[in-house]
Amino acid sequence: MKSNHILTTGKLFLLLTLTTVSAFAQRDLKLTYNKPARKWTEALPIGNGRIGAMIFGEPNQELLQLNEASFWSGGPVTTKVDPSVPSALKDVRKALLDQQDYAEANKLVRKIQGEYSQSYLPLADLHLKQNTGSTNYNNYTRDLSISGSLASVRFSSGGVQYQREMFASFPGKAIVMHLTASQQGKITFDLDLSSQVRFQVSADQSNGLLLKAKAPAQVDPNYIDYNKEPIKYSDSADCKGMRAALQVRAVAKGGTVTTDRNILHVERADEVTLYICAATSYNGFDKCPVTQGKDELRLCRDDLNIASKSTWATLYQAHIADHKRYFDRVKIDLGRTDDKTASMPTDERLLAFSRGASDPELEVLLYQYGRYLLIGSSRPGGVPANLQGIWNDKMRAPWSSNYTININTQMNYWPAAITNLGELESPLFELVKNLSITGRRTAKQFYDMQGWVAHHNTDIWAISNPVGDFGKGDPKWANWYMGGPWLCRHLFEHYRFTRDRQFLQNAYPIMKGAAEFLVNFLVEDKDGYLVTAPSFSPENDYLDDKGKPANTSIATTMDMSIVRDHFRNCIEAAEALNTDPAFVKLLKQKMAKLYPLHIGKKGNLQEWYKDWEDEDPHHRHVSHLFGLHPGREISPLLDPKFADASRKTLELRGDAGTGWSLAWKINFWARLLDGDHAYKLLRDLMRDVTVSKGGGLYPNLFDAHPPFQIDGNFGATSGMTEMLLQSHLNEVHLLPALPQAWSTGHVTGLKGRGNFAVDIDWQHGKLTNAHITSLNGGRCVLRTQTPVIIKGVSAKPVASKGGYLTTFNIEKNKIYQIVAL
């Protein structure tokens, strides 16, 4: 799918920036430390969307842990499904709908399971043993500038000041390290490479090393312990186990560079630039990486030859221009931190913040860090950001570091469009397209149904079957089948943000295919409602009528909310394209019969088909609030009854949670227009993991599930944005959930649906000034807490629920100033 959508860039972005009223007072956006990293979660990440590194910063023993985004175990999906599998669905539905035997349904549904997804792998470790003449050092600092996309390590040893600067360049297709010293001839080091997968290292012909790697054919998830060989290699050409290559080249000024069999030696150089390139034989989700794979050696060599012809300065100039093209689109000011706190190392600031200190600039740093990580882990032409972005140091990473599509993968991309990084979603769109192909086979093989379906997990091979290893997985996650429509909402949301009709034309057949499966899957219950059966609320359990734990149900609120959301999106898409009236009519008929939302006896939004109790009342998943966020079915501005029930649900669930769960709750409370509660959860998420005893942040500000999951970082950035701007109800709602802690501030470059670029100023908790620009033109509905005037426009604000609405026609690319009365 191709899109020519326009974003706030170039002259228009410059113009928007020049119109802002208040100046930004923030210091440099940097993570800073006064000691080397001792753990992976203290190291600092750089990435270009394809190659990533975690930098530890030890003066004498530097370690770069390296990844390549397409380096996964396994190969294209070739699972053969027993022809009898689809018949199990009939038995499951009989147990549920006729017998209300939920335990029996749970047993039977396990027959509808296939193999697990494959695993994202670490590629290599680069060890740099620098000889400074002493093992002692002082004046140590290491930092990561997220605005400058540059990591640095500085220290003194033996009276000499040393510096290493590193970045991962998208235009340069390389990681580049520059080593300098305050005196000539002082840079001496040995460099070697290793890997956790099968590998060979050799010297190349041009002052460098080449690592050849082979991925396993199979890597079991880290939570599987029943196989004697959880990691298996294949020596046959059976299309499992891709190849990879990584090359390092040193270019020195002064001194000498030599290589032996597997070590690169630099002696007495004045300065050295290291160029690191990598590639794999991955050639698409449906191509054998062994026999149909890309030539990883040639790709790696060509990238290295081109990069190493440029100087450090030239490469960095291109790199920073590319980075700022994305990063500088949004600027945010939430207040100033006192100088003493701001000068503390980041890990110490995080601890102080965890204990109650005020540090608005640390909040801004975390906000922009989410955008930095997305720029570094998801680029057009690449693969999507996985459960850890592109940064992973384990052969059997937590949850295989795969694409978990019952929330986590989607959360990775929540901040993309709203923080003006819409292009970075294109790898996700490509994955959805691939899933629509494999998912059509899965729908037929596992259910004997039309359309396409995707379940709880997927991977680079676009696996779409129910996972669980043929009956061993718990159905509450293994058999959940709503990944397709949830992912499709990203396609339709992209259209809502950009109004790109060509994109929507390409996306609509994929959306329709997911809807076709749902139409096939729905059945009538005893009351004539259309329901899903079996049905799950990942990854939760309830207590059935007999008080026994169960999870296989009928018509969970999450299921029905996703069905309504997807049918609505498909209807609006077809109507926008003026196409497919018969299918639109069918979906409207189905919509009218869907099992509705219910409010439970505690005043909460009911999660299950019946008003059952949760086995774990404080479970991290709050899946039944899908209609509140990311959906658009529930809002205080639409129906206070269901909004109040959602609020009660969150109160009963409690504010505790894992990192990503806290992030989702920030978004929930923002959608409930409760900024102070959203801010409380932001502070909870921003606790050092040693203080939080649960979800929080590691010293390098990676989100802690624990362990590390990057979706919590992305979800936090999304939630903070939702506090400042919402547009899901087809209104540009300014400051919908502003907390008291952010009484005065400023933000520029946010995006609203309808392709609006928005800047906002506020003081003492009130909007003072804003600018809005349409990149398409058309009609704008503006929602504010107090009346506003729009300069040059005669539109008058009209009192509405929770504020005022001002509706006006907006010209394309014209900047409109909004002033509070």
C-alpha positions in Angstrom: 0.0 0.0 0.0 1.4 3.4 -1.0 0.4 6.7 0.3 1.3 10.3 -0.7 0.0 11.9 2.4 1.3 15.3 3.4 2.7 16.0 6.8 3.6 19.3 8.6 7.1 19.6 7.1 9.2 22.0 5.1 8.1 25.6 4.7 4.7 25.1 6.4 6.2 23.5 9.5 8.7 26.4 9.7 5.9 28.9 9.4 3.9 27.1 12.2 7.0 27.2 14.4 7.6 30.9 13.8 4.0 31.7 14.8 4.4 30.3 18.3 3.9 32.7 21.2 6.1 31.5 24.0 9.7 30.4 23.7 10.8 27.0 24.8 12.9 27.1 28.0 13.9 23.4 28.0 17.5 22.4 28.3 18.9 19.9 25.9 16.9 16.7 25.8 19.5 14.3 27.1 19.7 11.2 29.2 22.9 11.7 31.3 24.9 9.4 33.6 28.1 9.6 35.7 29.0 5.9 35.5 29.0 3.1 32.9 26.1 0.8 32.4 26.4 -2.5 34.4 23.1 -3.9 33.1 21.4 -4.0 29.7 18.6 -1.8 31.1 21.2 0.9 32.0 22.7 0.9 28.5 21.6 3.6 25.9 19.8 2.8 22.7 20.5 4.1 19.2 18.7 2.8 16.1 18.0 3.7 12.4 14.8 1.6 12.1 16.8 -1.4 11.0 20.1 -1.6 12.9 20.1 -1.0 16.6 22.8 -0.8 19.4 22.8 -0.7 23.1 25.8 1.2 24.4 27.3 0.4 27.8 30.0 3.0 27.9 32.8 1.2 29.9 36.0 3.1 29.3 38.3 0.1 28.9 35.8 -2.5 27.9 33.2 -0.9 25.7 30.3 -3.2 24.6 27.8 -2.5 21.8 25.0 -5.1 21.8 23.8 -5.1 18.2 20.5 -6.0 16.5 19.1 -6.1 13.0 15.3 -5.8 12.9 14.7 -8.6 10.4 16.8 -11.2 12.2 14.3 -13.8 13.4 14.2 -17.5 13.9 12.1 -19.8 11.6 10.8 -19.2 8.1 7.6 -18.8 6.2 4.5 -20.4 7.6 4.0 -24.0 6.3 1.9 -25.6 9.0 -0.4 -28.4 7.9 -3.7 -28.3 9.7 -5.8 -31.4 10.4 -8.9 -31.2 8.3 -11.0 -32.1 11.3 -10.0 -28.9 13.2 -12.9 -26.7 12.0 -15.4 -29.2 13.3 -14.3 -28.5 16.9 -16.0 -25.1 16.7 -19.4 -26.7 16.5 -18.7 -28.6 19.7 -17.3 -25.6 21.5 -20.5 -23.6 20.7 -22.7 -26.4 21.8 -21.0 -26.4 25.2 -21.3 -22.6 25.5 -24.7 -21.8 24.0 -26.6 -24.9 24.8 -25.0 -26.4 27.9 -23.3 -23.4 29.5 -20.5 -25.7 30.3 -17.6 -23.3 30.2 -15.0 -25.8 31.5 -15.8 -28.2 28.7 -15.7 -25.4 26.1 -12.2 -24.5 27.4 -11.1 -28.1 26.8 -12.6 -28.3 23.4 -11.3 -25.0 22.1 -7.8 -26.2 22.6 -8.3 -28.4 19.6 -8.2 -25.1 17.5 -4.6 -24.3 18.1 -1.4 -24.4 16.1 2.3 -23.6 16.5 3.9 -20.7 18.4 5.3 -17.7 16.7 9.1 -17.4 16.1 11.5 -15.2 18.0 13.3 -12.0 17.4 17.1 -12.5 17.9 20.2 -10.6 19.0 22.7 -10.4 16.2 26.1 -9.7 17.6 28.2 -8.1 20.4 31.0 -5.7 19.6 33.8 -5.6 22.2 36.2 -2.7 22.1 39.1 -3.0 24.6 40.7 0.4 24.7 44.2 0.7 26.1 44.7 4.1 27.8 47.8 3.0 29.7 45.7 2.8 32.9 42.6 1.1 34.2 41.8 4.2 36.3 39.7 6.9 34.9 37.8 10.1 36.1 35.7 12.9 34.8 33.3 10.3 33.4 30.1 11.1 31.6 27.9 9.3 29.2 24.8 10.7 27.6 22.2 10.2 24.9 20.9 13.3 23.1 17.5 12.4 21.8 17.1 15.6 19.9 20.6 15.3 18.4 20.3 11.4 18.1 23.8 11.1 19.4 25.3 8.9 22.2 28.5 10.0 23.8 31.0 8.6 26.3 33.7 10.9 27.9 36.4 10.2 30.4 39.9 11.1 31.4 42.8 8.6 32.0 46.5 9.3 32.4 46.0 13.0 31.8 44.3 12.5 28.5 40.6 13.2 27.7 38.9 10.6 25.6 35.6 10.7 23.7 33.4 8.3 21.8 30.4 9.5 19.8 27.9 7.1 18.2 24.8 7.4 16.1 22.7 5.0 13.9 22.1 6.7 10.5 19.1 5.9 8.3 20.5 7.6 5.2 23.9 6.2 5.9 22.6 2.7 6.6 25.2 2.3 9.3 26.1 2.7 12.9 29.1 5.0 13.2 31.4 5.5 16.1 34.0 8.3 16.3 36.9 8.0 18.8 39.0 11.0 19.7 41.5 12.1 22.3 42.9 15.4 23.6 46.4 14.3 22.6 47.7 12.8 19.3 48.6 9.2 19.0 46.6 8.1 22.1 43.9 5.9 20.6 44.8 2.2 20.9 42.3 -0.6 21.0 41.4 -4.2 20.0 38.0 -4.9 18.6 36.3 -8.3 18.3 32.9 -9.6 17.5 30.8 -12.5 18.9 27.2 -13.7 18.7 24.8 -15.9 20.6 23.7 -17.6 17.4 26.0 -19.8 15.2 28.6 -17.5 13.7 32.0 -17.1 12.1 34.3 -14.1 12.3 37.1 -13.3 9.8 39.2 -10.4 8.7 38.2 -8.7 5.5 40.5 -7.0 2.9 40.0 -3.4 4.2 40.8 -3.0 7.8 37.8 -4.7 9.1 36.0 -7.8 10.4 33.1 -9.8 8.9 30.7 -11.8 11.1 28.5 -14.4 9.3 25.6 -15.6 11.4 22.9 -18.3 11.0 19.6 -18.1 12.8 18.0 -21.1 14.4 15.2 -22.9 12.6 13.1 -22.9 15.9 13.3 -20.9 19.1 10.7 -21.8 21.8 9.0 -19.0 23.7 10.8 -18.3 27.0 7.8 -19.5 28.9 8.0 -23.0 27.4 10.1 -25.4 29.4 8.9 -28.9 28.2 11.2 -29.3 25.2 14.7 -30.7 25.6 15.9 -28.5 22.7 14.2 -25.1 23.0 16.6 -23.8 20.3 17.1 -25.9 17.1 19.2 -25.3 14.0 18.6 -26.8 10.6 21.4 -27.8 8.3 19.0 -28.6 5.4 17.5 -26.2 3.0 14.1 -26.4 4.6 13.5 -22.6 4.5 14.1 -22.1 8.2 17.0 -20.3 9.6 18.0 -17.1 7.8 21.5 -15.9 7.3 23.0 -12.5 8.5 26.1 -10.6 8.1 27.7 -7.8 10.1 30.8 -5.9 9.1 33.0 -3.4 10.9 35.6 -1.2 9.3 38.1 1.2 10.9 39.4 4.4 9.3 42.1 6.1 11.3 43.9 9.4 11.2 47.5 8.6 12.2 48.6 5.3 13.8 48.0 1.9 12.3 45.1 -0.4 11.6 45.6 -4.1 11.2 43.6 -7.3 11.4 44.4 -10.9 12.1 41.9 -13.8 11.9 39.2 -12.3 14.2 40.6 -9.2 15.9 40.9 -5.6 14.6 43.9 -3.7 16.1 44.3 0.1 16.2 47.5 1.5 17.6 48.4 5.1 18.4 45.9 6.8 16.2 44.9 10.4 16.5 41.2 9.7 15.8 39.3 6.7 14.5 35.9 6.2 12.8 34.2 2.8 13.0 31.6 1.9 10.5 29.2 -0.9 11.3 26.7 -2.3 8.8 24.5 -5.4 8.9 22.0 -7.2 6.7 20.0 -10.5 6.6 18.8 -12.8 3.9 15.1 -12.0 4.9 13.3 -11.3 1.6 9.7 -11.1 2.7 7.2 -13.1 4.9 6.6 -15.6 2.2 10.1 -16.1 0.7 12.4 -18.9 1.8 15.4 -17.0 3.5 17.7 -20.0 2.6 17.0 -20.5 -1.1 15.1 -17.3 -2.0 16.9 -15.0 0.4 18.7 -11.7 -0.3 22.4 -11.7 -0.6 23.2 -10.4 2.9 27.0 -10.4 2.3 26.6 -8.2 -0.8 24.1 -5.9 0.9 26.3 -5.5 3.9 29.5 -5.0 1.9 27.8 -2.4 -0.4 26.4 -0.4 2.5 29.8 -0.4 4.2 31.7 0.6 1.1 29.4 3.6 0.6 29.4 4.7 4.3 33.1 4.4 4.8 33.8 6.8 1.9 32.2 9.6 4.0 33.7 11.3 7.0 32.2 11.2 10.4 31.1 14.9 10.0 29.4 14.3 6.6 27.5 11.3 7.8 26.4 13.0 11.0 25.2 16.0 9.0 23.0 13.8 6.9 21.9 11.8 9.9 20.8 14.8 12.0 19.0 16.3 9.1 17.0 13.1 8.7 16.4 12.7 12.4 15.2 16.3 12.9 12.9 16.0 9.9 10.8 13.8 12.2 11.8 14.7 15.8 11.5 18.5 15.5 7.9 18.4 14.3 6.7 18.5 17.9 8.0 20.7 20.7 6.5 20.7 24.2 7.0 22.8 27.3 5.4 21.7 30.6 7.3 24.0 32.9 10.9 24.4 34.2 12.7 22.1 36.5 15.0 23.7 39.1 18.6 23.8 38.2 19.8 21.5 40.9 17.4 18.7 39.9 18.0 19.2 36.2 21.8 18.9 36.6 21.4 15.4 38.3 22.2 12.3 36.3 19.0 10.8 34.8 18.9 7.7 37.1 19.2 10.0 40.2 16.5 12.3 38.8 14.2 9.3 38.2 14.7 8.2 41.8 14.0 11.7 43.1 10.9 11.9 40.9 9.8 8.5 42.2 9.9 9.9 45.7 7.8 12.9 44.9 10.1 15.6 43.4 8.7 17.9 40.8 10.5 17.6 37.5 8.4 18.7 34.5 11.4 18.6 32.2 11.9 14.9 33.0 8.3 14.3 32.0 9.0 16.1 28.7 12.2 14.0 28.3 10.1 10.8 28.7 7.5 12.1 26.2 10.1 12.9 23.5 12.0 9.7 24.3 8.9 7.8 23.1 9.1 9.6 19.8 12.9 9.1 19.7 12.4 5.3 20.2 9.8 5.1 17.4 12.0 7.0 15.0 14.8 4.6 15.9 12.7 1.4 15.6 10.2 1.8 12.8 11.0 3.3 9.4 9.3 3.1 6.0 10.6 0.1 4.0 11.4 -1.8 7.2 9.6 -4.2 9.6 7.5 -2.9 12.5 8.7 -2.2 16.0 8.4 -5.4 18.0 7.8 -5.9 21.7 11.2 -4.4 22.4 11.4 -2.1 19.4 14.6 -3.3 17.8 16.7 -3.7 21.0 17.0 -7.3 22.4 19.9 -9.1 24.0 18.4 -12.5 24.6 18.1 -15.6 22.5 14.8 -16.4 24.1 13.5 -12.9 24.8 10.5 -12.3 27.0 7.4 -13.4 25.0 9.8 -14.0 22.0 10.0 -10.2 21.5 7.4 -10.8 18.9 4.3 -8.9 17.8 1.7 -9.4 20.5 -1.5 -8.1 18.8 -4.0 -8.2 21.7 -2.7 -4.8 22.7 1.1 -4.4 22.6 1.9 -4.0 18.9 -1.0 -1.6 18.5 0.2 0.4 21.5 3.6 0.8 19.8 1.9 2.9 17.2 -0.5 4.9 19.3 1.8 8.0 19.4 2.6 7.9 15.7 -0.1 9.9 14.0 -0.9 12.2 16.9 2.7 13.3 17.4 3.2 13.9 13.7 5.1 10.7 12.9 2.5 9.2 10.6 5.0 7.8 8.0 6.5 5.6 10.6 3.4 3.4 10.7 4.0 2.1 7.2 5.9 -1.0 8.4 2.8 -1.9 10.5 0.5 -1.4 7.5 2.7 -3.8 5.5 2.4 -6.4 8.3 -1.4 -6.1 8.3 -1.3 -6.6 4.6 0.8 -9.8 5.0 -1.5 -11.0 7.8 -4.5 -10.6 5.5 -2.9 -13.1 3.2 -1.8 -15.7 5.8 -5.0 -15.0 7.7 -7.2 -16.0 4.8 -5.6 -19.5 4.9 -6.0 -19.6 8.7 -9.7 -18.7 8.5 -10.3 -21.5 6.0 -8.1 -24.1 7.7 -9.1 -23.5 11.3 -12.7 -22.3 11.0 -13.8 -23.1 7.4 -14.8 -19.5 7.0 -14.3 -16.7 4.5 -12.3 -13.5 5.2 -9.1 -13.4 7.2 -8.3 -13.7 10.9 -5.2 -13.1 13.1 -4.7 -14.3 16.7 -2.8 -13.3 19.8 0.7 -13.5 18.4 2.4 -12.9 15.1 6.0 -12.5 13.8 8.0 -11.4 10.8 6.6 -14.4 8.9 3.0 -13.1 9.5 1.9 -16.2 11.4 -1.9 -15.8 12.0 -3.0 -19.1 13.5 -4.2 -19.6 17.1 -0.9 -20.3 18.9 -0.5 -22.7 21.9 1.5 -25.6 20.4 -1.6 -27.6 19.4 -3.5 -27.6 22.7 -0.9 -26.7 25.3 -1.6 -22.9 25.4 -4.2 -21.3 27.6 -7.2 -20.3 25.4 -7.6 -16.9 27.1 -4.6 -15.7 25.0 -3.8 -18.6 22.6 -7.3 -18.6 21.0 -8.1 -14.9 21.0 -8.9 -14.0 17.3 -9.5 -10.3 17.2 -6.1 -9.2 16.1 -7.2 -8.5 12.5 -9.9 -5.9 13.1 -7.9 -4.2 15.9 -5.0 -3.8 13.5 -7.3 -2.7 10.7 -8.3 0.3 12.8 -4.8 1.7 12.3 -5.5 1.6 8.6 -8.7 3.6 9.0 -7.2 5.9 11.5 -4.4 6.7 9.1 -7.1 7.8 6.6 -8.9 9.8 9.3 -5.7 11.7 10.0 -4.6 12.2 6.4 -7.8 12.1 4.3 -5.7 10.2 1.8 -8.3 8.5 -0.5 -5.7 6.5 -2.4 -4.4 5.0 0.8 -8.0 4.1 1.8 -8.7 2.5 -1.5 -5.8 0.2 -1.0 -6.7 -0.4 2.6 -10.4 -1.1 2.2 -10.1 -4.6 0.8 -8.0 -5.6 3.8 -10.5 -4.0 6.2 -13.4 -5.8 4.3 -11.6 -9.1 4.6 -11.4 -8.8 8.4 -15.1 -7.9 8.5 -16.1 -10.8 6.3 -14.6 -13.2 8.9 -16.5 -11.5 11.7 -19.7 -11.7 9.7 -19.1 -15.4 9.3 -18.1 -16.0 12.9 -21.1 -14.3 14.6 -23.9 -16.5 15.8 -27.2 -15.8 17.5 -27.7 -16.4 21.2 -30.9 -17.5 22.9 -32.1 -13.9 22.9 -31.5 -13.3 19.2 -28.4 -11.2 19.6 -25.4 -11.7 17.4 -22.5 -12.8 19.6 -19.0 -14.2 19.3 -18.6 -17.7 20.6 -16.1 -18.7 21.9 -15.1 -15.4 23.3 -12.2 -14.2 25.5 -11.2 -11.1 27.4 -7.4 -11.3 27.2 -5.8 -12.3 29.4 -8.3 -12.5 32.2 -10.4 -15.1 34.0 -13.8 -14.9 35.6 -15.6 -17.0 38.3 -18.5 -18.8 36.6 -22.0 -19.5 38.1 -20.5 -22.2 40.3 -17.6 -20.0 41.5 -15.0 -21.8 39.4 -12.3 -20.0 37.4 -13.0 -19.9 33.7 -12.1 -17.8 30.7 -13.9 -19.2 27.7 -17.1 -17.3 27.3 -19.6 -15.8 24.9 -19.7 -12.2 23.7 -17.1 -10.6 25.9 -17.3 -6.8 25.9 -14.0 -6.5 24.2 -15.1 -8.7 21.4 -18.3 -6.9 20.8 -16.7 -3.5 21.1 -14.1 -4.4 18.5 -16.8 -5.8 16.2 -18.8 -2.6 16.4 -15.7 -0.5 16.0 -14.6 -2.4 12.9 -18.0 -2.5 11.3 -18.4 1.2 11.8 -15.0 1.9 10.3 -15.7 -0.3 7.3 -19.1 1.4 6.7 -17.5 4.9 6.9 -14.6 3.8 4.6 -17.0 2.4 2.0 -19.1 5.5 2.2 -16.1 7.7 1.8 -15.1 5.8 -1.3 -18.7 5.6 -2.5 -18.4 1.9 -3.0 -19.7 -1.5 -1.9 -23.3 -0.5 -0.9 -24.5 -4.1 -0.5 -21.8 -4.9 2.0 -22.5 -1.6 3.9 -26.2 -2.6 4.1 -25.2 -6.0 5.4 -22.9 -4.5 8.1 -25.6 -2.1 9.2 -28.0 -5.0 9.6 -25.5 -6.9 11.6 -24.7 -3.9 13.7 -28.3 -3.6 14.8 -28.3 -7.1 16.2 -25.0 -7.1 18.1 -24.9 -7.9 21.8 -24.8 -4.5 23.5 -22.8 -3.0 26.3 -24.0 -3.8 29.8 -23.5 -2.2 33.2 -22.8 -4.6 36.1 -24.3 -4.6 39.6 -21.3 -2.6 40.9 -21.9 0.2 38.4 -19.0 -1.0 36.3 -18.9 -1.7 32.6 -19.6 -5.5 32.4 -16.6 -7.4 31.0 -18.3 -10.8 30.4 -21.5 -12.2 28.9 -22.9 -12.4 32.4 -22.1 -10.2 35.4 -19.4 -12.5 36.7 -16.7 -11.6 39.2 -13.1 -11.5 38.1 -10.8 -14.1 39.5 -8.2 -11.3 39.7 -10.1 -8.0 40.4 -6.9 -6.0 39.7 -5.8 -7.7 36.5 -3.4 -5.7 34.3 -5.6 -6.0 31.2 -8.7 -3.8 31.1 -9.7 -5.0 27.7 -13.4 -4.3 28.0 -12.7 -0.6 27.9 -11.6 -0.8 24.3 -14.6 1.3 23.4 -13.2 4.1 25.5 -9.7 3.8 24.1 -8.5 3.3 21.5 -12.1 3.1 20.3 -14.6 5.9 20.0 -17.8 4.3 21.3 -17.6 5.6 24.9 -17.0 9.2 26.0 -18.4 11.5 28.6 -19.3 13.7 25.6 -21.5 11.0 24.1 -23.1 9.0 26.9 -22.3 9.7 30.5 -23.8 6.4 31.6 -21.2 4.2 29.9 -18.4 6.8 30.7 -19.3 6.6 34.4 -19.4 2.8 34.2 -15.9 2.9 32.6 -14.7 5.1 35.4 -16.1 2.7 38.0 -14.3 -0.1 36.2 -11.0 1.7 36.5 -11.6 2.4 40.2 -12.4 -1.2 40.9 -9.4 -2.4 38.9 -7.1 0.0 40.8 -4.2 2.1 39.7 -1.5 -0.6 40.0 -0.3 -2.4 37.0 2.6 -3.4 34.8 4.3 -0.7 32.7 2.2 -1.0 29.6 -0.9 -1.4 31.7 -0.2 1.9 33.5 0.3 3.5 30.1 -3.1 2.3 28.8 -4.7 3.6 31.9 -3.2 7.1 31.3 -5.0 7.0 28.0 -8.3 5.8 29.6 -8.3 8.6 32.2 -7.5 11.2 29.5 -10.4 10.0 27.4 -12.6 10.3 30.6 -11.4 14.0 30.6 -9.8 13.5 34.1 -6.3 15.0 33.7 -5.3 14.8 37.3 -6.0 11.1 37.5 -4.1 10.6 34.2 -1.2 12.5 35.6 -1.2 10.4 38.8 -0.8 7.3 36.6 1.9 9.0 34.6 3.8 9.6 37.8 3.2 5.9 38.8 4.6 4.8 35.5 7.6 7.1 36.0 8.8 5.4 39.1 12.2 3.7 39.2 11.5 0.0 39.0 13.3 -0.6 42.3 10.8 1.8 44.0 7.7 0.7 42.2 8.0 -3.0 42.8 6.1 -3.5 39.6 5.6 -1.5 36.4 7.9 1.5 36.1 11.0 2.6 34.4 14.6 1.3 34.3 17.5 3.7 34.7 17.7 4.1 30.9 14.0 5.1 30.9 13.0 1.9 29.2 9.5 0.8 30.3 9.4 -2.1 32.8 6.6 -4.6 32.5 8.8 -5.9 34.1 10.8 -7.0 32.1 11.3 -4.4 29.4 8.5 -3.8 27.0 8.7 -0.8 24.7 4.9 -0.4 24.4 4.8 1.3 27.8 7.1 4.0 26.5 4.9 4.5 23.4 1.7 4.3 25.5 3.0 7.0 27.9 3.7 9.4 25.0 0.3 8.7 23.6 -1.4 9.3 26.9 0.3 12.6 27.5 -0.8 13.7 24.1 -4.4 12.7 24.7 -4.3 14.9 27.8 -3.5 17.9 25.5 -5.4 17.1 22.3 -8.1 14.7 21.3 -9.9 14.4 17.9 -11.4 10.9 17.9 -14.9 12.3 18.0 -14.3 14.4 14.9 -13.7 17.5 17.0 -10.4 19.2 17.6 -10.6 19.2 21.4 -8.0 21.5 23.0 -6.7 20.7 26.4 -9.3 18.0 27.2 -7.6 16.6 30.2 -5.1 19.2 31.4 -3.8 18.3 34.9 -3.2 20.9 37.6 0.5 20.0 37.5 0.8 21.3 34.0 -0.8 24.7 34.8 1.2 26.6 32.2 2.8 25.2 29.0 3.0 25.1 25.3 3.1 22.5 22.6 3.5 22.8 18.8 3.1 20.3 15.9 0.5 17.9 17.2 -1.9 16.3 14.7 -5.6 16.0 14.8 -7.9 13.8 12.7 -8.9 15.7 9.6 -5.2 16.5 8.9 -5.1 19.4 11.3 -1.8 20.6 12.7 -2.2 22.2 16.1 -0.2 24.4 18.4 -1.5 25.3 21.9 -0.5 27.8 24.6 -2.1 27.8 28.1 -1.5 29.6 31.4 -2.9 28.9 34.8 -4.8 25.9 33.5 -6.6 27.8 30.8 -6.2 28.0 27.1 -4.8 31.4 26.0 -3.8 31.0 22.4 -3.7 28.3 19.7 -3.0 27.9 16.0 -4.6 25.4 13.7 -3.8 24.6 10.1 -5.6 22.2 7.8 -3.4 20.4 5.3 -6.6 19.5 3.4 -9.0 22.3 4.0 -12.7 21.8 4.8 -14.8 22.0 8.0 -13.3 22.2 11.5 -15.2 21.7 14.7 -13.3 23.1 17.6 -14.0 22.2 21.2 -12.7 24.3 24.1 -13.5 24.7 27.8 -14.1 28.4 27.4 -15.3 30.6 24.5 -12.8 31.5 21.9 -12.6 33.7 18.8 -10.9 32.7 15.6 -9.1 35.7 14.0 -10.5 36.5 10.6 -13.5 34.2 11.0 -17.0 35.2 12.1 -17.9 31.8 13.7 -19.3 32.1 17.2 -18.8 29.6 20.0 -21.9 27.6 21.0 -22.2 26.2 24.5 -22.0 22.4 24.6 -21.6 19.6 27.0 -18.3 20.2 28.9 -17.4 23.4 27.0 -18.0 25.3 23.8 -18.0 24.3 20.1 -16.9 26.6 17.3 -17.5 25.4 13.8 -15.9 27.1 10.8 -14.6 26.4 7.3 -10.9 26.3 7.1 -8.8 26.9 4.0 -6.0 24.6 3.0 -2.5 25.5 4.5 -3.8 28.7 6.1 -2.9 29.3 9.7 -5.8 30.3 12.0 -5.1 31.9 15.3 -7.5 31.0 18.2 -7.7 33.4 21.1 -9.5 32.6 24.4 -12.1 35.2 25.4 
